[in-house]
Amino acid sequence: MGVGADSGRGQLFLRSLLFLLLAGPPARHPARGQLRYAVPEELEHGAFVANLGEDLGLDVSTLSARRFRIVSRAGARQHLEVNLENGILFVNERIDREEVCEAGGTCLLHLQLLVESPLELYRVEVEVLDINDHAPTFPWQEYVLEVAESAVLGARFPLESAQDPDVGTNSVHTYRLSPNGFFSLEVQTRSDASKFAELVLERALDREQQRVHRVLLTALDGGVPERSGTAHILVTVLDANDNVPAFDQPSYGVSLPEDAPAGTLVIQLNATDLDEGPNGEIEYSFSGHAPPRVRELFHVEPRSGQVLLKGRLDYERASLHELYVQAKDRGPSAVAVHCRVLVHLLDVNDNAPEVTLTSVSTPVLEDAPPGTVIAVISVLDRDSGDNGRVSCEVGPNVPFELRSSFRNYYTLVTTQALDREVVPEYNVSITARDMGSPALLTRSTLTVPVSDVNDNAPRFLQPSYSVYVMENNAPGASICSVSALDPDCQQNAYLSYSIADGHIHGMPVGTYVSINSDSGHMYALRSLDYEQIRSFQIQVQAQDAGFPPLSANVTVHIFVLDQNDNAPVIVSPMPRNGSVATELVPRSARPGYLVGTVSAVDADAGLNSRLSYQLLQATDFTLFSVAPDTGELRTLRSFLEQDASRQQLVVQVRDGGQPALSATVSLLLSVVETMPQTLSDFSEFSLPPEVSSSSPLTLYLLVSLGSISFTFLLAILILTAIRCRGERRSRQGDSCSPPRCHCCPGSRPSSDGLKTSNLTAQPPAGTTAATCLDVPAGGPPGYCYKVCLGPESAQSDFMFLKPCSPPRNNEKDPGKRSRPDQHLQVSKEAKQPNTDWLPPSTQRPALKRY
């Protein structure tokens, strides 16, 4: 029972404090870029170890923000911790040196310290110093030692050794023996500096005088304060068995691979005894010096002396095992002899490298520069030598590499620019391989997602869009849809559509079309009219929601398609004063005689404006016909006596649209013997109210025509005055006779005398002088109509009104009458017509007058 054992934690604290006072403050030893401290075991929670913030030169105020921490393997106990407020390393939980470091020697705690922003790694070693917190103990509290009475003086009897988990001076230092008259004690030192005691016979024994001797063996350690443990030794004096076994050699050495299976023969021991019979029969066993760990791993055959492997060896836990085997005969007063067996373990590459991701900074921005640290990786191999040397590498075809910062510590960094649109995520395979034979390796996969940066502008699916919209569309109807793609993700790929500012025919583009900012659907805000606008273009912009935002533009061409929504408009002849148009036809007209031309216009385009004419109603269908393309109204035959003198005709004008639209005009033809001098209704150019007010274009045309007419009339008046003055001088060469046709400068032309500015007359062939055409029959009394043409003129440019003397009765002058093929051309525009299907100019509406 230990005589120096303490009972309270308070005394242990006082001893630790005393140790600190004697040993001084924790040592700090810089060694190749790392710090080393020393701290005694068994300190309470919160005990100061070191000021890491000051020793590492770190700003204490940023430790928490930079996540300053101790990195440890999963499942490992955290004996030490760092206070992030002041950077002090303190004891987190009680450290038992004998538990942390089972083997003797220096006990070190290896700490890896990590700080981020920027990423830095430090290594710190903390040596756990032993304190005298264990007293020596013996395996048994009482030992029985049998000694033959014939034992010679100086005979040595090894005693069971005391065990002390402490190391150094705190371990077993010496032994003491209680005073007696027969035995003394000698303390021996093993090769590992451990102590054991031997009982030395100093005085001959006499069994008959004293059969049993009792002594007290005390084991003392070298700690402060000193601790001790005791065991009672009972020495029994036996009758003489004067020969003891002897081993071949006092110490044996053997090497054994650590992966040797159970049952493997470690060594064959041999001891001899010169006695005979039971006194010469030897039994083998572990001596009391063998620690429990040895008894778990090895087994000694009592009869054969074979030492066999019983448990599983581990080189990384202990590379050397020391076995103490005793041999004792079976005779009375048997004396045990001891030998030492040193078992050296050979390392086997049985531990694969361990890969630990110490710190991972993911995801990584795709515009991160080369050299950006992604992760800190630590590798560990518990083997030794080449079996514990590890190389680490990453898989091929990835833009990453490993850089070694400390031994068995690597940083994973980028080697080139990343592009999330090409590879959004990398699975980086990290392979750790040792140098053993055969080599063992460990693969670990690190997933590195790449976060998006707004580096791609939207892109439309088409370089431009062409949209065809039928006119008269419903306002608000969808006309088309544009679409763009952005290879970025999340908000960088969210697109909004808009229409660029602009004007269409002086109006903002926003009054014509709108666009859905999310879907890209475009809508017409008004009903389009082909006759007003046939095409226009707009710019559509697609912009993402990134920062800064990126955009792209596309041109959308919108073409308005014509719809047959305008009926033909009759422009000639026009009814007068609400009545039907009237016309005079001479009864002497021959077949094919051109009565007049029905003219119409259609504001539509294409087939919708192609007009056809037909005779819808007639008093006599055998008398008249209408040309389907030109609208010319001609006689089919000569007039007969029985033909009615008034012919009622209805002409229909139909366009080529689907469905077709049409207009009709009613004509009243009067068959007369002689033709009057007034113009017929085919020359009326006044537009109907519904046409003249149908559109602003009509108003513009009317204003233009009025301006031109006014200018034209003014020019006529001036030229008339000049012409009349010239006629006074050349009256003798005039083709009109003085009594019948003369110029009256002071006379005033009547309102019916000037109907149009374009009168076509064909002069006689070869005429070089000015030609005057006198029409005396149809004009009002006192006036005649005269057309004066120059020799180079092909059509009349002016019309003059002259007072004429009344014609003589029954006087007719064939040379003074108009020819049947002379006609008056009439054309007055009601609405700007489409010229795609208009007849040639020679077939435009005209009226021949007689």
Stockholm file with secondary structure:
# STOCKHOLM 1.0

chainA/1-850         MGVGADSGRGQLFLRSLLFLLLAGPPARHPARGQLRYAVPEELEHGAFVANLGEDLGLDVSTLSARRFRIVSRAGARQHLEVNLENGILFVNERIDREEVCEAGGTCLLHLQLLVESPLELYRVEVEVLDINDHAPTFPWQEYVLEVAESAVLGARFPLESAQDPDVGTNSVHTYRLSPNGFFSLEVQTRSDASKFAELVLERALDREQQRVHRVLLTALDGGVPERSGTAHILVTVLDANDNVPAFDQPSYGVSLPEDAPAGTLVIQLNATDLDEGPNGEIEYSFSGHAPPRVRELFHVEPRSGQVLLKGRLDYERASLHELYVQAKDRGPSAVAVHCRVLVHLLDVNDNAPEVTLTSVSTPVLEDAPPGTVIAVISVLDRDSGDNGRVSCEVGPNVPFELRSSFRNYYTLVTTQALDREVVPEYNVSITARDMGSPALLTRSTLTVPVSDVNDNAPRFLQPSYSVYVMENNAPGASICSVSALDPDCQQNAYLSYSIADGHIHGMPVGTYVSINSDSGHMYALRSLDYEQIRSFQIQVQAQDAGFPPLSANVTVHIFVLDQNDNAPVIVSPMPRNGSVATELVPRSARPGYLVGTVSAVDADAGLNSRLSYQLLQATDFTLFSVAPDTGELRTLRSFLEQDASRQQLVVQVRDGGQPALSATVSLLLSVVETMPQTLSDFSEFSLPPEVSSSSPLTLYLLVSLGSISFTFLLAILILTAIRCRGERRSRQGDSCSPPRCHCCPGSRPSSDGLKTSNLTAQPPAGTTAATCLDVPAGGPPGYCYKVCLGPESAQSDFMFLKPCSPPRNNEKDPGKRSRPDQHLQVSKEAKQPNTDWLPPSTQRPALKRY
#=GR chainA/1-850 SS CCSSCCCCHHHHHHHHHHHHHHHCSCCCCCBTTBEEEEEETTCCTTCEEEEHHHHTTCCGGGTTTTTCEEECCTTCCCCEEEETTTTEEEECSCCCHHHHCCSSSCCEEEEEEEETTTTEEEEEEEEEECCSCCCCBCSCSEEEEEEETTCCTTCEEECCCCBCSCCGGGSEEEEEECCCSSEEEEEEECTTSCEEEEEEECSCCCTTTCSEEEEEEEEEECCSSCCEEEEEEEEEEECCCCCCCEESCSEEEEEEETTCCTTCEEEECCEECSSCGGGGCEEEEECTTSCHHHHHHEEECTTTCEEEECSCCCTTTCSEEEEEEEEEESSTTCCCEEEEEEEEEECCCCCCCEEEEEEECCSEETTCCTTCEEEEEEEECCSCGGGGCEEEEECSSSSEEEEEEETTEEEEEECSCCCTTTCSEEEEEEEEEESSSSCCEEEEEEEEEEECCSCCCCEESSSEEEEEEESSCCTTCEEEECCEECSSCGGGGCEEEEECCCEETTEEGGGTEEECTTTCEEEESSCCCTTTCCEEEEEEEEEESSSSCCEEEEEEEEEEECCSCCCCEEEESCCSTTSCEEEEEETTCCTTCEEEECEEECSSCGGGGCCEEEEEEESCTTTEEECTTTCEEEESSCCCTTSCSEEEEEEEEECSSSSCCEEEEEEEEEEESSCCSSCCGGGCCCCCHHHHTSCHHHHHHHHHHHHHHHHHHHHHHHHHHHHHHHHHHTGGGCSSCTTTCCCCTTCCCCTTSCCCSCBCCCCCTTCCSCEEEEECSSSCTTEEEEEEECTTCSSCCCCEEEECCCCCTTCCCGGGSCCTTCCEECCCCSSCCCTTSCCCGGGSCEECCC
#=GC SS_cons         CCSSCCCCHHHHHHHHHHHHHHHCSCCCCCBTTBEEEEEETTCCTTCEEEEHHHHTTCCGGGTTTTTCEEECCTTCCCCEEEETTTTEEEECSCCCHHHHCCSSSCCEEEEEEEETTTTEEEEEEEEEECCSCCCCBCSCSEEEEEEETTCCTTCEEECCCCBCSCCGGGSEEEEEECCCSSEEEEEEECTTSCEEEEEEECSCCCTTTCSEEEEEEEEEECCSSCCEEEEEEEEEEECCCCCCCEESCSEEEEEEETTCCTTCEEEECCEECSSCGGGGCEEEEECTTSCHHHHHHEEECTTTCEEEECSCCCTTTCSEEEEEEEEEESSTTCCCEEEEEEEEEECCCCCCCEEEEEEECCSEETTCCTTCEEEEEEEECCSCGGGGCEEEEECSSSSEEEEEEETTEEEEEECSCCCTTTCSEEEEEEEEEESSSSCCEEEEEEEEEEECCSCCCCEESSSEEEEEEESSCCTTCEEEECCEECSSCGGGGCEEEEECCCEETTEEGGGTEEECTTTCEEEESSCCCTTTCCEEEEEEEEEESSSSCCEEEEEEEEEEECCSCCCCEEEESCCSTTSCEEEEEETTCCTTCEEEECEEECSSCGGGGCCEEEEEEESCTTTEEECTTTCEEEESSCCCTTSCSEEEEEEEEECSSSSCCEEEEEEEEEEESSCCSSCCGGGCCCCCHHHHTSCHHHHHHHHHHHHHHHHHHHHHHHHHHHHHHHHHHTGGGCSSCTTTCCCCTTCCCCTTSCCCSCBCCCCCTTCCSCEEEEECSSSCTTEEEEEEECTTCSSCCCCEEEECCCCCTTCCCGGGSCCTTCCEECCCCSSCCCTTSCCCGGGSCEECCC
//
